[in-house]
Amino acid sequence: MDATDMILLYDYYGDLLTDRQKECFELRYNQDLSLGEIGSELGISRQGVFDNLSRTEALLLNMEKKTGCVQRDMRCRKAVKTILGAAEALSQSQDPQVIELAKQILNT
């Protein structure tokens, strides 16, 4: 899983992590610090940082595996985009009823 995917998982499930896990994660993924730099910042070993991040990443992946919130949200966003595109196309219809229905979709 790449960094963008991990950040997305963190956005959904980050509040469930400990303060130390959040701190390590944010330093690594948001500030792009190396393990050594994070270790110096937090006063722990490079291995400690690695272990913390590994556990945090596994925890985030496990939460997604169990709940599927991110995947479900992505499917909903895609469906909404498709619906809005179809409503936009329908708004160009000659039928006043179809135009009104398309406007209702587009205005919600």
C-alpha positions, -999 to +999 in steps of 0.1 A: +000+000+000+014+034-009+017+065+012-015+081-002-035+051+007-021+051+042-029+087+047-064+081+036-068+053+061-053+076+088-079+102+079-107+078+086-093+058+115-066+081+130-087+090+160-086+054+171-048+054+175-027+063+205-011+097+208+024+081+201+011+063+171-004+095+157+028+114+164+050+089+146+026+085+117+022+123+112+060+128+113+066+101+088+037+106+063+029+143+067+063+157+073+082+131+054+109+126+081+132+096+081+130+070+108+162+084+123+148+119+123+116+108+140+136+088+165+157+119+174+125+140+176+107+116+199+138+103+219+134+067+208+155+044+186+151+041+149+140+005+155+114+018+179+100+041+153+100+013+127+081-010+151+056+017+160+049+026+123+046-011+114+021-017+141+002+015+132+000+006+095-011-029+103-038-016+127-051+009+101-052-019+074-070-042+098-096-015+107-103-010+070-105-048+064-131-051+092-152-021+085-146-012+049-155+024+055-129+038+030-138+014+003-176+021+008-170+058+008-150+056-025-178+036-041-204+061-030-183+090-043-180+072-077-218+066-078-226+102-070-202+114-097-220+090-122-254+102-111-245+139-114-230+133-148-262+116-160-284+143-145-263+169-163-268+151-196-305+148-189-308+185-181-302+191-219-333+171-228-363+186-247-387+171-222-397+196-194-404+168-170-369+153-175-353+187-172-371+193-139-361+159-125-325+166-136-325+200-118-338+183-086-309+159-087-284+186-094-296+209-067-294+183-039 
